[in-house]
């Protein structure tokens, strides 16, 4: 299915480009926010009455207007919610909410233009590709992220963090490891580095719009990766 919404047997997904992590909230507060959005959406939106989507957006924007933002120019789309879907062939009677995603995506509404009720509109929502989604090895990274993550928040943190992945790919290349071996022989190294990223709280809550404005320092990728992770350059884990 792709980096945003992995294969059906993975019970989580990424919502970073919808601006969720632009809000200064704790993980439990993110969960409460998504739950509130989803419940309000179910109670008030009828796809056969498109104006109810516009009304939902107005209500939620008012409810969320006082949340502190990291970047006041980044929009936090209220249509990002929790998706109800069948998991691993479970019967429809036992569907569970496990993923996050766009509640007015055409796959649910049946209308290819339904995302025009969002701030960005259907053309931008459907065409936007973050840096990790555009990678040559996006499918392989998707598998790594799915293996490492334990919920949609940690998966989103991985999927949107292109800077860490740039450094990992550069580090492996610098070591002379061919890309054909990154996700086989070097898989444990990658997972070890991602573990450090989370332990050190490095670039955890991204919107996927962050830009690296600084020129890379004239040092090796190993040194750059160590600096990024807050480690010494001779750390034995690298």
C-alpha positions in Angstrom: 0.0 0.0 0.0 2.9 2.4 0.6 4.9 4.1 3.2 1.9 6.2 4.5 -0.4 3.2 4.9 1.7 0.0 5.0 0.5 -3.5 4.1 -2.7 -4.7 5.6 -1.0 -6.9 8.3 0.7 -3.8 9.8 -1.7 -2.2 12.4 -0.4 1.4 12.2 0.3 4.1 9.7 1.8 7.7 9.3 -0.1 11.0 9.6 2.8 13.3 9.9 2.1 15.3 6.8 -1.4 16.2 8.2 0.4 18.3 10.7 -0.6 16.3 13.9 2.9 16.6 15.4 2.9 20.4 14.9 0.9 20.5 18.0 2.7 20.7 21.4 1.1 17.7 22.9 2.1 14.5 24.8 1.5 11.1 23.3 -1.6 10.5 25.5 -3.0 13.9 24.4 -2.4 13.0 20.8 -4.5 9.8 21.3 -7.3 11.8 23.1 -7.3 14.3 20.3 -7.6 11.7 17.6 -10.3 9.9 19.5 -12.3 13.1 19.9 -12.0 14.0 16.3 -13.1 10.5 15.2 -16.1 10.4 17.5 -17.2 13.8 16.4 -16.8 12.8 12.8 -18.8 9.6 13.2 -21.6 11.5 14.9 -21.8 14.5 12.5 -20.6 13.6 9.0 -22.7 12.0 6.4 -21.0 11.5 3.0 -24.3 11.8 1.2 -24.5 15.3 2.6 -21.1 16.8 1.7 -21.8 20.1 3.6 -21.4 18.1 6.8 -17.7 17.7 6.1 -17.4 21.5 5.9 -19.3 21.8 9.2 -17.1 19.3 10.9 -14.0 21.2 9.8 -15.4 24.4 11.2 -16.3 22.8 14.6 -12.9 21.1 15.0 -10.9 24.1 14.0 -12.7 26.1 16.7 -12.2 23.3 19.3 -8.5 23.1 18.5 -7.7 26.8 17.9 -5.9 27.3 21.3 -3.5 24.4 21.0 0.1 25.6 21.0 1.9 25.0 17.6 5.5 24.5 16.9 5.2 26.4 13.6 2.2 28.8 13.3 2.3 28.5 9.5 1.9 24.7 9.5 -1.8 23.6 9.3 -3.1 20.8 11.5 -5.8 19.0 9.5 -8.8 18.0 11.7 -9.7 15.3 9.2 -6.8 13.2 10.4 -8.4 10.6 12.7 -8.5 6.9 13.6 -9.6 4.6 10.8 -11.8 1.6 11.4 -10.7 -1.3 9.3 -10.5 -5.1 9.2 -7.1 -6.4 10.4 -5.6 -9.8 9.5 -8.8 -11.2 8.1 -10.7 -10.6 11.3 -14.5 -10.7 10.7 -16.2 -7.3 10.2 -17.9 -7.7 13.6 -14.6 -7.4 15.4 -13.1 -4.5 13.4 -10.7 -2.4 15.4 -9.4 1.2 15.2 -5.7 0.8 14.7 -4.4 3.1 12.0 -4.5 6.9 11.7 -5.3 8.6 8.4 -7.6 10.9 6.4 -11.2 10.3 7.3 -12.4 12.0 4.0 -10.0 10.1 1.7 -11.8 9.1 -1.5 -11.4 5.4 -0.6 -13.9 6.1 2.2 -16.1 8.8 0.6 -16.3 7.4 -2.9 -15.7 11.0 -4.1 -12.3 11.7 -5.7 -12.6 15.4 -4.7 -13.8 14.9 -1.1 -10.5 16.2 0.2 -11.3 19.6 -1.2 -13.1 20.1 2.2 -9.7 20.1 3.8 -7.4 23.2 3.9 -4.9 21.9 1.3 -7.4 20.4 -1.1 -7.5 17.1 -2.9 -4.7 17.8 -5.4 -2.1 18.6 -2.7 -3.3 15.9 -0.3 -3.0 13.2 -2.9 0.1 14.4 -4.7 2.3 15.2 -1.7 5.3 12.9 -1.2 7.6 13.4 1.8 11.3 12.8 1.5 11.2 9.3 2.8 8.3 8.3 0.6 10.4 9.5 -2.4 13.4 7.4 -1.6 14.7 4.7 -4.0 14.4 2.2 -1.1 11.1 3.4 0.3 9.6 -0.1 0.3 12.6 -1.5 2.3 12.4 1.4 4.8 8.7 0.8 5.1 9.4 -2.8 6.2 12.1 -1.7 8.7 9.8 1.0 10.2 6.9 -1.5 10.4 9.2 -4.0 12.2 10.5 -1.4 14.6 7.4 0.6 15.5 4.9 -0.3 18.1 2.1 2.2 17.3 1.2 4.8 14.7 3.0 7.5 16.6 6.4 5.8 16.5 5.7 4.7 12.9 5.0 8.3 12.0 8.1 9.5 13.7 10.2 7.1 11.6 8.4 7.7 8.3 8.7 11.5 8.5 12.3 11.7 9.8 14.3 12.0 6.5 17.3 13.5 8.2 18.1 10.5 10.3 17.5 8.2 7.3 19.8 10.4 5.1 22.5 10.0 7.7 22.0 6.2 8.0 22.2 5.7 4.3 25.3 8.0 4.0 26.9 6.1 6.9 26.4 2.7 5.4 27.6 3.9 2.0 30.7 5.4 3.7 31.4 2.0 5.3 31.5 0.5 1.8 28.3 -1.5 2.3 26.5 -1.9 -1.0 22.8 -0.8 -0.9 21.8 -4.3 -1.9 23.0 -5.4 1.6 21.6 -2.6 3.7 18.3 -4.3 4.5 19.8 -7.8 4.9 23.3 -8.0 6.3 23.1 -4.5 7.9 19.5 -4.7 9.1 20.5 -5.1 12.7 22.8 -2.1 12.5 19.9 0.0 11.2 17.6 -1.2 13.9 20.2 -0.5 16.5 20.6 3.1 15.3 16.8 3.6 15.3 16.7 2.3 18.9 19.3 5.0 19.9 17.2 7.6 18.0 14.2 6.8 20.2 16.2 6.4 23.4 17.8 9.9 22.8 14.5 11.4 21.7 16.0 12.5 18.4 13.6 14.1 15.9 10.6 12.2 17.3 7.6 14.4 16.5 7.9 15.7 12.9 5.4 17.2 10.5 7.3 15.9 7.5 7.8 19.5 6.4 11.0 20.2 8.4 13.8 21.5 6.2 17.5 21.1 6.9 18.7 24.6 6.4 22.3 24.1 7.4 25.1 22.9 5.1 26.5 19.6 6.2 29.7 20.0 8.2 33.0 18.8 6.5 33.2 15.6 8.6 32.5 12.0 7.9 29.0 10.5 7.9 29.9 8.5 11.0 30.8 11.7 12.9 27.7 13.4 11.6 25.5 10.5 12.6 27.1 10.3 16.1 26.6 14.0 16.6 23.0 13.8 15.5 22.4 11.0 18.0 24.3 12.7 20.8 27.0 10.0 20.8 30.8 10.1 20.8 32.2 9.4 17.4 34.0 6.3 18.7 30.8 4.8 20.2 31.0 1.1 19.7 27.4 0.9 18.6 28.4 2.7 15.3 
